[in-house]
Amino acid sequence: MSKNVAVLMGGYSSEYEISIQSGTTVVNALDPEKYTVYAIHILKDKWICMYEGEEFYMDLGEFSVLLPFGKVYFDVCYNTIHGTPGEDGEIQAYLKMMGIPQTSCDFYQSALTFNKRDTLSVLRPYGIDMAQSVYINKGDVVDDAFAKAIKERIQFPCFVKPNRAGSSFGISKIYNEKGLAPALEKAFAEDDEVLIESFLSGTEVSVGVCTYQGKTKVLPVCEIVSENDFFDYQAKYEGKSQEIVPARLSDNQTESVQSLTGAIYEVLKLKGICRIDFIFHNGKPHFVEVNSNPGLSPESIIPRQAKAAGISLTDLLGEAIEAAMG
């Protein structure tokens, strides 16, 4: 008997449209002989099930939906929400209380990895290389002394980014003190916490990792070559980059970054399909961030890495569902 799968998509952040693309990919890729799939749009003003072109409101008291043929309950949720509430732990905690398994990390790990500062703090004691960083809250004093401290500690150029956001929304690369104020304004439009990080020069790579057939599976490395100044939204989603799989790395470099990816996945007790980003600075992989719900749209990295590993998207997503149901 097929399982009822709710594919969660949308969300409350600027990543809403990207999540819809990811969710649509999952809906189309899952094996119809194994799963009966429903598209669930999680929006600020409503949670709805899209069925035959019509909207049906979800019953949030039990996470069910009444469709023309009867009430539908779900065996598992495939979580493709980028940003809040699907990547920061909120939907995970809700589904945990409902007793419904879901495919992404548990609520604590999701909240942790969504917070860049906290992830860096947890991984730093393990000796993992990473950029220098300064953390600032909205409303903190930003004066000449602060700009001078950034210049001395972080140095220019540097990155200013929201602490809790994805898909390169709100990120700026700045080259001097004059760029600091507008960059902070842009970042604070996405989050009330901001991270200022030193610039790491070198090859940028992204590595998919998941639980596959009961074991941690690290996918082939993707090298990212942006036509823009860095891997921004245009580079990610509007074709302004080359994403080369497998990456043009030496065997030793490939082995080192794949080993580090697997170690981070297990140290942080991650679950589901994740993507971990690095920059090879001075020849060594430096950790950048964890994406606990990476994009799955046709332009996204994970589907290409799976293909390079000889794994169909149908199999990859199906394994995520089976792992979630345990």
Contacts in CASP RR format, 6 or more apart in sequence:
PFRMAT RR
TARGET T0000
AUTHOR 0000-0000-0000
METHOD contacts of the structure
MODEL  1
MSKNVAVLMGGYSSEYEISIQSGTTVVNALDPEKYTVYAIHILKDKWICM
YEGEEFYMDLGEFSVLLPFGKVYFDVCYNTIHGTPGEDGEIQAYLKMMGI
PQTSCDFYQSALTFNKRDTLSVLRPYGIDMAQSVYINKGDVVDDAFAKAI
KERIQFPCFVKPNRAGSSFGISKIYNEKGLAPALEKAFAEDDEVLIESFL
SGTEVSVGVCTYQGKTKVLPVCEIVSENDFFDYQAKYEGKSQEIVPARLS
DNQTESVQSLTGAIYEVLKLKGICRIDFIFHNGKPHFVEVNSNPGLSPES
IIPRQAKAAGISLTDLLGEAIEAAMG
2 32 0 8 1.000
2 33 0 8 1.000
2 34 0 8 1.000
2 35 0 8 1.000
2 36 0 8 1.000
3 34 0 8 1.000
3 35 0 8 1.000
3 36 0 8 1.000
3 75 0 8 1.000
3 76 0 8 1.000
3 321 0 8 1.000
3 325 0 8 1.000
4 35 0 8 1.000
4 36 0 8 1.000
4 38 0 8 1.000
4 72 0 8 1.000
4 73 0 8 1.000
4 74 0 8 1.000
4 75 0 8 1.000
4 76 0 8 1.000
5 30 0 8 1.000
5 35 0 8 1.000
5 36 0 8 1.000
5 37 0 8 1.000
5 38 0 8 1.000
5 74 0 8 1.000
5 75 0 8 1.000
5 76 0 8 1.000
5 77 0 8 1.000
5 78 0 8 1.000
5 321 0 8 1.000
6 38 0 8 1.000
6 40 0 8 1.000
6 49 0 8 1.000
6 63 0 8 1.000
6 74 0 8 1.000
6 76 0 8 1.000
6 77 0 8 1.000
6 78 0 8 1.000
7 23 0 8 1.000
7 26 0 8 1.000
7 27 0 8 1.000
7 30 0 8 1.000
7 37 0 8 1.000
7 38 0 8 1.000
7 39 0 8 1.000
7 40 0 8 1.000
7 77 0 8 1.000
7 78 0 8 1.000
7 80 0 8 1.000
8 23 0 8 1.000
8 40 0 8 1.000
8 42 0 8 1.000
8 77 0 8 1.000
8 78 0 8 1.000
8 79 0 8 1.000
8 80 0 8 1.000
8 81 0 8 1.000
8 86 0 8 1.000
8 91 0 8 1.000
8 102 0 8 1.000
9 19 0 8 1.000
9 20 0 8 1.000
9 22 0 8 1.000
9 23 0 8 1.000
9 24 0 8 1.000
9 39 0 8 1.000
9 40 0 8 1.000
9 41 0 8 1.000
9 42 0 8 1.000
9 80 0 8 1.000
9 81 0 8 1.000
10 16 0 8 1.000
10 19 0 8 1.000
10 20 0 8 1.000
10 41 0 8 1.000
10 42 0 8 1.000
10 43 0 8 1.000
10 80 0 8 1.000
10 81 0 8 1.000
11 19 0 8 1.000
11 42 0 8 1.000
11 43 0 8 1.000
11 44 0 8 1.000
11 81 0 8 1.000
11 82 0 8 1.000
11 83 0 8 1.000
11 84 0 8 1.000
11 85 0 8 1.000
11 86 0 8 1.000
12 42 0 8 1.000
12 43 0 8 1.000
12 44 0 8 1.000
12 83 0 8 1.000
12 84 0 8 1.000
12 85 0 8 1.000
13 82 0 8 1.000
13 83 0 8 1.000
13 84 0 8 1.000
13 165 0 8 1.000
13 166 0 8 1.000
13 169 0 8 1.000
13 190 0 8 1.000
14 165 0 8 1.000
14 167 0 8 1.000
14 169 0 8 1.000
14 190 0 8 1.000
15 82 0 8 1.000
15 83 0 8 1.000
15 165 0 8 1.000
15 166 0 8 1.000
15 167 0 8 1.000
15 169 0 8 1.000
16 43 0 8 1.000
18 82 0 8 1.000
18 167 0 8 1.000
18 237 0 8 1.000
18 295 0 8 1.000
18 297 0 8 1.000
19 80 0 8 1.000
19 81 0 8 1.000
19 82 0 8 1.000
19 83 0 8 1.000
20 41 0 8 1.000
21 295 0 8 1.000
21 296 0 8 1.000
21 297 0 8 1.000
21 298 0 8 1.000
22 80 0 8 1.000
22 82 0 8 1.000
22 293 0 8 1.000
22 295 0 8 1.000
22 296 0 8 1.000
22 297 0 8 1.000
22 300 0 8 1.000
23 39 0 8 1.000
23 78 0 8 1.000
23 80 0 8 1.000
23 296 0 8 1.000
24 39 0 8 1.000
24 297 0 8 1.000
25 80 0 8 1.000
25 296 0 8 1.000
25 297 0 8 1.000
25 298 0 8 1.000
25 300 0 8 1.000
25 303 0 8 1.000
25 313 0 8 1.000
26 37 0 8 1.000
26 78 0 8 1.000
26 80 0 8 1.000
26 296 0 8 1.000
26 317 0 8 1.000
27 37 0 8 1.000
27 39 0 8 1.000
29 313 0 8 1.000
29 314 0 8 1.000
29 317 0 8 1.000
30 37 0 8 1.000
30 78 0 8 1.000
30 314 0 8 1.000
30 317 0 8 1.000
30 318 0 8 1.000
30 321 0 8 1.000
31 314 0 8 1.000
31 318 0 8 1.000
34 318 0 8 1.000
35 318 0 8 1.000
35 321 0 8 1.000
38 49 0 8 1.000
38 50 0 8 1.000
38 51 0 8 1.000
38 65 0 8 1.000
38 72 0 8 1.000
38 74 0 8 1.000
39 49 0 8 1.000
39 50 0 8 1.000
40 47 0 8 1.000
40 48 0 8 1.000
40 49 0 8 1.000
40 50 0 8 1.000
40 58 0 8 1.000
40 65 0 8 1.000
40 77 0 8 1.000
41 47 0 8 1.000
41 48 0 8 1.000
41 49 0 8 1.000
41 50 0 8 1.000
42 81 0 8 1.000
42 85 0 8 1.000
42 86 0 8 1.000
42 91 0 8 1.000
46 55 0 8 1.000
46 57 0 8 1.000
47 57 0 8 1.000
47 58 0 8 1.000
47 60 0 8 1.000
48 55 0 8 1.000
48 56 0 8 1.000
48 57 0 8 1.000
48 58 0 8 1.000
49 55 0 8 1.000
49 56 0 8 1.000
49 57 0 8 1.000
49 58 0 8 1.000
49 65 0 8 1.000
49 67 0 8 1.000
49 72 0 8 1.000
50 56 0 8 1.000
51 65 0 8 1.000
51 67 0 8 1.000
51 68 0 8 1.000
56 65 0 8 1.000
56 66 0 8 1.000
56 67 0 8 1.000
57 65 0 8 1.000
58 64 0 8 1.000
58 65 0 8 1.000
59 65 0 8 1.000
59 66 0 8 1.000
61 98 0 8 1.000
62 73 0 8 1.000
62 98 0 8 1.000
63 73 0 8 1.000
63 74 0 8 1.000
63 94 0 8 1.000
63 95 0 8 1.000
63 98 0 8 1.000
63 100 0 8 1.000
64 71 0 8 1.000
64 72 0 8 1.000
64 73 0 8 1.000
64 74 0 8 1.000
65 71 0 8 1.000
65 72 0 8 1.000
66 72 0 8 1.000
74 100 0 8 1.000
75 100 0 8 1.000
75 101 0 8 1.000
75 325 0 8 1.000
76 100 0 8 1.000
76 101 0 8 1.000
76 102 0 8 1.000
76 103 0 8 1.000
76 321 0 8 1.000
76 324 0 8 1.000
76 325 0 8 1.000
77 95 0 8 1.000
77 100 0 8 1.000
77 101 0 8 1.000
77 102 0 8 1.000
77 103 0 8 1.000
78 102 0 8 1.000
78 103 0 8 1.000
78 317 0 8 1.000
78 320 0 8 1.000
78 321 0 8 1.000
79 86 0 8 1.000
79 91 0 8 1.000
79 92 0 8 1.000
79 102 0 8 1.000
79 103 0 8 1.000
79 104 0 8 1.000
79 293 0 8 1.000
80 293 0 8 1.000
80 295 0 8 1.000
80 296 0 8 1.000
81 87 0 8 1.000
81 91 0 8 1.000
81 293 0 8 1.000
82 166 0 8 1.000
82 167 0 8 1.000
82 293 0 8 1.000
82 295 0 8 1.000
83 114 0 8 1.000
83 165 0 8 1.000
83 166 0 8 1.000
83 293 0 8 1.000
84 90 0 8 1.000
84 164 0 8 1.000
85 91 0 8 1.000
85 94 0 8 1.000
86 92 0 8 1.000
86 104 0 8 1.000
86 110 0 8 1.000
86 293 0 8 1.000
87 104 0 8 1.000
87 110 0 8 1.000
87 114 0 8 1.000
87 292 0 8 1.000
87 293 0 8 1.000
88 110 0 8 1.000
88 111 0 8 1.000
88 114 0 8 1.000
88 164 0 8 1.000
89 105 0 8 1.000
89 107 0 8 1.000
89 108 0 8 1.000
89 110 0 8 1.000
89 111 0 8 1.000
89 114 0 8 1.000
90 107 0 8 1.000
91 102 0 8 1.000
92 102 0 8 1.000
92 104 0 8 1.000
92 105 0 8 1.000
92 106 0 8 1.000
92 107 0 8 1.000
92 110 0 8 1.000
93 107 0 8 1.000
95 101 0 8 1.000
95 102 0 8 1.000
96 106 0 8 1.000
96 107 0 8 1.000
101 324 0 8 1.000
101 325 0 8 1.000
101 326 0 8 1.000
102 324 0 8 1.000
103 271 0 8 1.000
103 272 0 8 1.000
103 273 0 8 1.000
103 320 0 8 1.000
103 321 0 8 1.000
103 323 0 8 1.000
103 324 0 8 1.000
104 110 0 8 1.000
104 271 0 8 1.000
104 272 0 8 1.000
104 292 0 8 1.000
104 293 0 8 1.000
105 113 0 8 1.000
105 270 0 8 1.000
105 271 0 8 1.000
105 272 0 8 1.000
105 274 0 8 1.000
105 292 0 8 1.000
106 269 0 8 1.000
106 271 0 8 1.000
109 268 0 8 1.000
109 269 0 8 1.000
109 270 0 8 1.000
109 271 0 8 1.000
109 292 0 8 1.000
110 292 0 8 1.000
112 118 0 8 1.000
112 119 0 8 1.000
112 122 0 8 1.000
112 268 0 8 1.000
113 119 0 8 1.000
113 268 0 8 1.000
113 270 0 8 1.000
113 274 0 8 1.000
113 289 0 8 1.000
113 290 0 8 1.000
113 291 0 8 1.000
113 292 0 8 1.000
114 164 0 8 1.000
114 292 0 8 1.000
115 163 0 8 1.000
115 164 0 8 1.000
115 193 0 8 1.000
116 161 0 8 1.000
116 163 0 8 1.000
116 164 0 8 1.000
116 195 0 8 1.000
116 289 0 8 1.000
117 133 0 8 1.000
117 135 0 8 1.000
117 163 0 8 1.000
117 193 0 8 1.000
117 195 0 8 1.000
119 268 0 8 1.000
119 289 0 8 1.000
119 290 0 8 1.000
120 130 0 8 1.000
120 133 0 8 1.000
120 287 0 8 1.000
122 268 0 8 1.000
123 130 0 8 1.000
123 264 0 8 1.000
123 267 0 8 1.000
123 268 0 8 1.000
123 287 0 8 1.000
124 130 0 8 1.000
126 263 0 8 1.000
126 267 0 8 1.000
128 260 0 8 1.000
128 264 0 8 1.000
128 287 0 8 1.000
129 281 0 8 1.000
129 284 0 8 1.000
129 285 0 8 1.000
129 286 0 8 1.000
129 287 0 8 1.000
130 286 0 8 1.000
130 287 0 8 1.000
130 288 0 8 1.000
131 159 0 8 1.000
131 197 0 8 1.000
131 198 0 8 1.000
131 199 0 8 1.000
131 200 0 8 1.000
131 286 0 8 1.000
131 288 0 8 1.000
132 153 0 8 1.000
132 154 0 8 1.000
132 197 0 8 1.000
132 198 0 8 1.000
133 154 0 8 1.000
133 195 0 8 1.000
133 196 0 8 1.000
133 197 0 8 1.000
133 198 0 8 1.000
134 149 0 8 1.000
134 150 0 8 1.000
134 153 0 8 1.000
134 154 0 8 1.000
134 195 0 8 1.000
134 196 0 8 1.000
135 163 0 8 1.000
135 193 0 8 1.000
135 194 0 8 1.000
135 195 0 8 1.000
135 196 0 8 1.000
136 142 0 8 1.000
136 184 0 8 1.000
136 193 0 8 1.000
136 194 0 8 1.000
136 195 0 8 1.000
136 196 0 8 1.000
137 192 0 8 1.000
137 193 0 8 1.000
137 194 0 8 1.000
138 188 0 8 1.000
138 192 0 8 1.000
138 193 0 8 1.000
138 194 0 8 1.000
142 180 0 8 1.000
142 181 0 8 1.000
142 184 0 8 1.000
147 177 0 8 1.000
147 180 0 8 1.000
148 177 0 8 1.000
150 156 0 8 1.000
150 158 0 8 1.000
150 177 0 8 1.000
150 180 0 8 1.000
150 196 0 8 1.000
151 177 0 8 1.000
154 196 0 8 1.000
154 197 0 8 1.000
154 198 0 8 1.000
155 198 0 8 1.000
155 199 0 8 1.000
156 174 0 8 1.000
156 175 0 8 1.000
156 176 0 8 1.000
156 177 0 8 1.000
156 199 0 8 1.000
157 173 0 8 1.000
157 174 0 8 1.000
157 175 0 8 1.000
157 199 0 8 1.000
158 173 0 8 1.000
158 174 0 8 1.000
158 196 0 8 1.000
158 197 0 8 1.000
158 198 0 8 1.000
158 199 0 8 1.000
159 171 0 8 1.000
159 172 0 8 1.000
159 173 0 8 1.000
159 174 0 8 1.000
159 196 0 8 1.000
159 197 0 8 1.000
159 198 0 8 1.000
159 199 0 8 1.000
159 230 0 8 1.000
160 171 0 8 1.000
160 172 0 8 1.000
160 174 0 8 1.000
160 180 0 8 1.000
160 183 0 8 1.000
160 184 0 8 1.000
160 186 0 8 1.000
160 187 0 8 1.000
160 194 0 8 1.000
160 195 0 8 1.000
160 196 0 8 1.000
161 170 0 8 1.000
161 171 0 8 1.000
161 172 0 8 1.000
161 187 0 8 1.000
161 194 0 8 1.000
161 195 0 8 1.000
161 196 0 8 1.000
161 197 0 8 1.000
162 169 0 8 1.000
162 170 0 8 1.000
162 171 0 8 1.000
162 187 0 8 1.000
162 188 0 8 1.000
162 190 0 8 1.000
162 191 0 8 1.000
162 193 0 8 1.000
162 194 0 8 1.000
162 195 0 8 1.000
163 191 0 8 1.000
163 193 0 8 1.000
163 194 0 8 1.000
163 195 0 8 1.000
164 191 0 8 1.000
164 193 0 8 1.000
165 190 0 8 1.000
165 191 0 8 1.000
166 291 0 8 1.000
167 233 0 8 1.000
167 236 0 8 1.000
167 237 0 8 1.000
168 231 0 8 1.000
168 232 0 8 1.000
168 233 0 8 1.000
168 235 0 8 1.000
168 236 0 8 1.000
169 190 0 8 1.000
169 233 0 8 1.000
170 186 0 8 1.000
170 187 0 8 1.000
170 189 0 8 1.000
170 190 0 8 1.000
171 187 0 8 1.000
171 230 0 8 1.000
171 232 0 8 1.000
172 179 0 8 1.000
172 182 0 8 1.000
172 183 0 8 1.000
172 186 0 8 1.000
172 187 0 8 1.000
173 199 0 8 1.000
173 229 0 8 1.000
173 230 0 8 1.000
174 180 0 8 1.000
174 183 0 8 1.000
184 194 0 8 1.000
187 194 0 8 1.000
188 194 0 8 1.000
200 279 0 8 1.000
200 281 0 8 1.000
200 286 0 8 1.000
201 279 0 8 1.000
201 281 0 8 1.000
202 279 0 8 1.000
202 280 0 8 1.000
202 281 0 8 1.000
202 283 0 8 1.000
203 223 0 8 1.000
203 247 0 8 1.000
203 248 0 8 1.000
203 249 0 8 1.000
203 279 0 8 1.000
203 280 0 8 1.000
204 223 0 8 1.000
204 224 0 8 1.000
204 225 0 8 1.000
204 226 0 8 1.000
204 231 0 8 1.000
204 277 0 8 1.000
204 278 0 8 1.000
204 279 0 8 1.000
204 280 0 8 1.000
204 288 0 8 1.000
205 221 0 8 1.000
205 222 0 8 1.000
205 223 0 8 1.000
205 224 0 8 1.000
205 247 0 8 1.000
205 249 0 8 1.000
205 257 0 8 1.000
205 277 0 8 1.000
205 278 0 8 1.000
205 279 0 8 1.000
205 280 0 8 1.000
205 285 0 8 1.000
206 221 0 8 1.000
206 222 0 8 1.000
206 224 0 8 1.000
206 275 0 8 1.000
206 276 0 8 1.000
206 277 0 8 1.000
206 278 0 8 1.000
206 301 0 8 1.000
207 218 0 8 1.000
207 219 0 8 1.000
207 221 0 8 1.000
207 222 0 8 1.000
207 257 0 8 1.000
207 258 0 8 1.000
207 261 0 8 1.000
207 275 0 8 1.000
207 276 0 8 1.000
207 277 0 8 1.000
207 278 0 8 1.000
207 305 0 8 1.000
208 218 0 8 1.000
208 219 0 8 1.000
208 222 0 8 1.000
208 261 0 8 1.000
208 273 0 8 1.000
208 274 0 8 1.000
208 275 0 8 1.000
208 276 0 8 1.000
208 294 0 8 1.000
208 301 0 8 1.000
208 302 0 8 1.000
208 305 0 8 1.000
209 216 0 8 1.000
209 217 0 8 1.000
209 218 0 8 1.000
209 219 0 8 1.000
209 261 0 8 1.000
209 262 0 8 1.000
209 265 0 8 1.000
209 270 0 8 1.000
209 273 0 8 1.000
209 274 0 8 1.000
209 275 0 8 1.000
209 276 0 8 1.000
210 216 0 8 1.000
210 217 0 8 1.000
210 219 0 8 1.000
210 272 0 8 1.000
210 273 0 8 1.000
210 274 0 8 1.000
210 316 0 8 1.000
210 319 0 8 1.000
210 320 0 8 1.000
211 217 0 8 1.000
211 271 0 8 1.000
211 272 0 8 1.000
211 319 0 8 1.000
211 320 0 8 1.000
211 323 0 8 1.000
212 311 0 8 1.000
212 316 0 8 1.000
212 319 0 8 1.000
213 319 0 8 1.000
214 323 0 8 1.000
216 262 0 8 1.000
216 265 0 8 1.000
216 266 0 8 1.000
217 309 0 8 1.000
218 258 0 8 1.000
218 259 0 8 1.000
218 261 0 8 1.000
218 262 0 8 1.000
218 265 0 8 1.000
219 302 0 8 1.000
219 305 0 8 1.000
219 306 0 8 1.000
219 308 0 8 1.000
219 309 0 8 1.000
220 245 0 8 1.000
220 246 0 8 1.000
220 247 0 8 1.000
220 305 0 8 1.000
220 308 0 8 1.000
220 309 0 8 1.000
221 245 0 8 1.000
221 246 0 8 1.000
221 247 0 8 1.000
221 249 0 8 1.000
221 254 0 8 1.000
221 257 0 8 1.000
221 258 0 8 1.000
222 243 0 8 1.000
222 244 0 8 1.000
222 245 0 8 1.000
222 246 0 8 1.000
222 247 0 8 1.000
222 301 0 8 1.000
222 304 0 8 1.000
222 305 0 8 1.000
223 242 0 8 1.000
223 243 0 8 1.000
223 244 0 8 1.000
223 245 0 8 1.000
223 246 0 8 1.000
223 247 0 8 1.000
223 248 0 8 1.000
223 249 0 8 1.000
224 231 0 8 1.000
224 235 0 8 1.000
224 241 0 8 1.000
224 242 0 8 1.000
224 243 0 8 1.000
224 244 0 8 1.000
225 241 0 8 1.000
225 242 0 8 1.000
225 243 0 8 1.000
225 244 0 8 1.000
226 232 0 8 1.000
226 235 0 8 1.000
226 240 0 8 1.000
226 241 0 8 1.000
227 235 0 8 1.000
227 239 0 8 1.000
227 240 0 8 1.000
227 241 0 8 1.000
227 242 0 8 1.000
228 234 0 8 1.000
228 235 0 8 1.000
228 240 0 8 1.000
228 241 0 8 1.000
231 241 0 8 1.000
232 240 0 8 1.000
234 240 0 8 1.000
235 241 0 8 1.000
236 299 0 8 1.000
237 297 0 8 1.000
237 299 0 8 1.000
239 299 0 8 1.000
243 301 0 8 1.000
243 304 0 8 1.000
245 301 0 8 1.000
245 304 0 8 1.000
245 305 0 8 1.000
245 307 0 8 1.000
245 308 0 8 1.000
246 254 0 8 1.000
246 308 0 8 1.000
247 254 0 8 1.000
249 257 0 8 1.000
249 280 0 8 1.000
253 280 0 8 1.000
253 283 0 8 1.000
253 285 0 8 1.000
256 284 0 8 1.000
256 285 0 8 1.000
257 278 0 8 1.000
257 280 0 8 1.000
257 285 0 8 1.000
260 278 0 8 1.000
260 285 0 8 1.000
260 287 0 8 1.000
261 276 0 8 1.000
261 278 0 8 1.000
264 270 0 8 1.000
264 276 0 8 1.000
264 287 0 8 1.000
264 290 0 8 1.000
265 274 0 8 1.000
265 276 0 8 1.000
268 290 0 8 1.000
270 290 0 8 1.000
270 292 0 8 1.000
271 323 0 8 1.000
271 324 0 8 1.000
272 320 0 8 1.000
272 323 0 8 1.000
272 324 0 8 1.000
273 294 0 8 1.000
273 302 0 8 1.000
273 316 0 8 1.000
273 320 0 8 1.000
274 290 0 8 1.000
274 291 0 8 1.000
274 292 0 8 1.000
274 294 0 8 1.000
275 290 0 8 1.000
275 291 0 8 1.000
275 294 0 8 1.000
275 295 0 8 1.000
275 301 0 8 1.000
275 302 0 8 1.000
276 287 0 8 1.000
276 289 0 8 1.000
276 290 0 8 1.000
276 291 0 8 1.000
277 287 0 8 1.000
277 288 0 8 1.000
277 289 0 8 1.000
277 290 0 8 1.000
277 291 0 8 1.000
278 285 0 8 1.000
278 286 0 8 1.000
278 287 0 8 1.000
278 288 0 8 1.000
279 285 0 8 1.000
279 286 0 8 1.000
279 288 0 8 1.000
280 286 0 8 1.000
294 300 0 8 1.000
294 301 0 8 1.000
294 302 0 8 1.000
295 301 0 8 1.000
295 302 0 8 1.000
296 302 0 8 1.000
296 303 0 8 1.000
296 313 0 8 1.000
302 316 0 8 1.000
303 313 0 8 1.000
306 312 0 8 1.000
306 313 0 8 1.000
306 316 0 8 1.000
307 313 0 8 1.000
END
